[in-house]
Every structure is written in structure tokens, then in C-alpha cells.
Amino acid sequence: MNDRLTSVAFIKQISADLQNIDRCNDRGEILVALGDRPITLGRDPICEVAIDINVYGSVSRRHAEIRPIFARHKFEGWEICDLDSANGTFINDRRLYSCYPLKHGDRIQLTKDGPLFVFELEPCPETVLETNYKLRPRSQITRITLTKLLPIFSKGNDLWKKAYFLPGIATVGFVVMMFAFLGRPQLFNLTISVYISLAAYYFVYQLCGKNKPWWVILGAALFTAAILRSPVLNLFLWFFYTVLPGTAPTGQVSFISVLIAMFFGAGLMEELLKALPVFALWFMGLRLGKKWRSRFGISEPLDGILIGAASAVGFTLTETLGLYVPSIVQSISSQAGSSEIAELTGLQLLIPRVLGSVAGHMAYSGYFGYFIGLSIMKPSLRWQILTVGYLSSALLHALWNTSALVSFWLLAIVGGISYAFLVAAILKAHSFSSKV
């Protein structure tokens, strides 16, 4: 271990602010010199590279470690090891699950959207002064190459990972389908509603910042949609509308009486129904190892939020396309005698219902999913946590449904509050994702 290092290396941050680091030059490059001892990166203040928790709350306390490699007392380079972080360490955009021998130019990122560093095998500028070595100029174009004239041939990997390429291509595909389905209202409505739902969910997905396989997300949405088409729904309706007072009152009613009915008939019933895929993945994950449970199951609040919101997408699409839009189209068509006006009214209802799900069904279900994930992390308080989450999400849902009967202004306020609850849960979940 006392063998002298044969080269000098350092990591350079290229994305955000750090604390407690060595600054090796005065040109804005933030450098951390590597020596013969390991250095730890994380949000714990005692780390050699301490990340600001106010900027990157998803970084673990002790996230990763860079250490020299010695073989038979001979120095062979440096490696980086992930310290079982919650949200992962990424090397050149690929997740690291153990250790990785670093090479010049490797990009190190703590979490998918966290601080980004570059590993370089060059002397630190202070060392350079002793060796009379001159820094090479930055990114000067000395000749024109084919990739400079046709950049698409050199940025293939970055197109997929950094340029929102897939969402852009998906948008083009949905636009083409909308053109193809002009004059065919049912197919057009299905296309535009799926696109809006995906866009709203993608927004929540980006806020969460945790990778989840697309087929798990799709499976949660389809699971909920299948329940709404199965006899299981009749069991829910019987229990919450007959056994419990979930039936909406008629005639002259007060705000409180409607709120109580909505709390049981809409809030408690629908939030439990939408939580079924979250509970299913939780129980399936009990048979998986820790790494696979985090990837495919429910192991923390962020997992619960993602799957709960996906379940809400399936619920919203099934409810809107299978119930609300056909009902209003049939009603307007019988009153006005015009199918064109009826179909236009149906589309006008569809857009706000689906787009508003980010502050509606997705907000309630994602918020309840936060509590389900939290109960997994705190099993000693599981039932208290689940009770608070279930009742509070049901109350938000009931307030939204009841507000629609009062005024649109109150509806907007309740929707804003619901969205604030969801975002607050996501932000809090980032801190829970770090190992304590």
C-alpha cells in the first residue's frame, strides 16, 4: 500500500455546486485530487466530496467511493464502488451495481439526475506548475470532420438518453395517428387520451427521478383497468355503496352530506381499488432480493408513488372513455339531435378530465402510494402510516368531487392543494431514498 502512485488523477464536477472540496485552479473548474486513500462521495458532511442536500436530496449519505487499486503492493489505477445507494451511481450513463475500474474520460453521476463528474488522468494545475506543464486549450475546433457536419452520426447514444428523443418520437407517432383517425371519433378520442395520459405521467415520472421498467408501469395501469371491467368492481360497489354510506344524496343536500357520501363512495372505494397493484407488487417483491425488489417491486415511497400514479392512469382512461364520454355524447345527441355537436362535447370533456388527472387521480393515488412505500420502510408503524395515507388521500378525493358541485374556483383550489400534496410527497421521498 505504500507503493508510490505512478500517475495523478482527479475528478472534475461539471454540473453543480459542491462543498468541502479542493479547488485546483481559478478558471471555474472544480477539481478533487485523488491520492492513495479512498474518497467518499455523498451528502454526509464528513464525506471528502460532500453534496448539498438542498440541491440533490436523492443522493445517499455515503453514496459512492473512489479508491486506488493495488495488486501485490503495485498500484494499478483507481476504481469507483457504489455503497449500496438508493438511487444508484451511473458510469457513462449505465448504472453501477458493484465496482468499476475508472478510465480517463469516464463520466460519474450520482443518481440519474444528480451531480456529474469526469475522471481524468492529468496533473492537477498546482502539480503542473512544478513540472512546467501547460494546460491544453479547451474544445478548439482545428478541423472540420464528418461528425461536425453531420452531428447525428456522433450523438446517437446521447440522443436516446439526454435529448428526450423517445418522447419526441412518441409525439410524432400520436400526431400521425390523430390525423389518420379524423372522422372516427372513438379512435381519435382513444389516441388523444392515451397521449395526454402518457404526457402527464411522464411529468410525474421525471419528478420522481427513479427508473422503473416500462412493462411494470404499463402492467399496473392495465391491472387497474382490468379490475374495473371485472366482477371485482361489483364487490367494491356493494360494500362501499350499500354497507357503507357511499350513495350520493338526492334533492336539497348540504355540502357536508355530499362530502360524507363522496368520502365513502369515491374516496375510500376508488383509492383502495387503485392501490391494489401497489399492494400486489409489494407482496410479489417479498420473494425477491433487495436489488430486484427495488427495481421491480415496492421497497420505498418513490416506488409507491410511481406505481400508484400508473394505476391512476388506467383508472382515468377506463372511467373517462368507458363511462363519462359515452354518457355525455348520448345525452347531447338525444337533446340536440346532432352527433357532431355530441362528439365535440365529448372531446371537450375528455381533455380536461385526462389532463387534470395529474392533480386528480394521479395525485391521490401517488400520495397514497407514498404512504405504502413508507410503511414498508417503517414496519413497526405500518398500520398507523397506512391509515393516515388512506384516509388523507380519500379525503382529498372527496373534496375534489364535492367542490365540483359548489364552484369552479373551489375546484381549482382543491386541485392545486392535491397537486401540492403529491409534489411534497415526491420531494420527501427523495430524502427517504437515501440510506440513513
Protein Blocks (a to p, Z undefined) as FASTA:
>chain_A
ZZccfbdcddddfkbccehiacfbfnopacddddfbdcdddjbfkbmbdcdfklmmmbcf
blbdcddddeehiafbdcdddehianopaeehiacfbbcdddehiacdehjklccddddd
dddfklmmmnopacddehiafbdcfklmmmmlmmmmmmmmmnommmmmmmmmmmmmmmmm
goilklmmmmmmmmmmmmmmmmmmmmnopacdfklmmmmmmmmmmmmmmmklmmmmmmmm
mmpccbccehjddfklmmmmmmmmmmmmmmmmmmmmmmmmmmmmmmpcfklmmmmmcfbf
klmmmmmmmmmmmmmmmmmmmmmmmmmmmmmmmmnopaklmmmmmmmmmmmmmmmmmmmm
mmmmmmmmmmmmmmmmmmmlmmmmmmmmmmmmmmmmmmmmmmmmmomklmmmmmmmmmmm
mmmmmmmmmmmmpcZZ
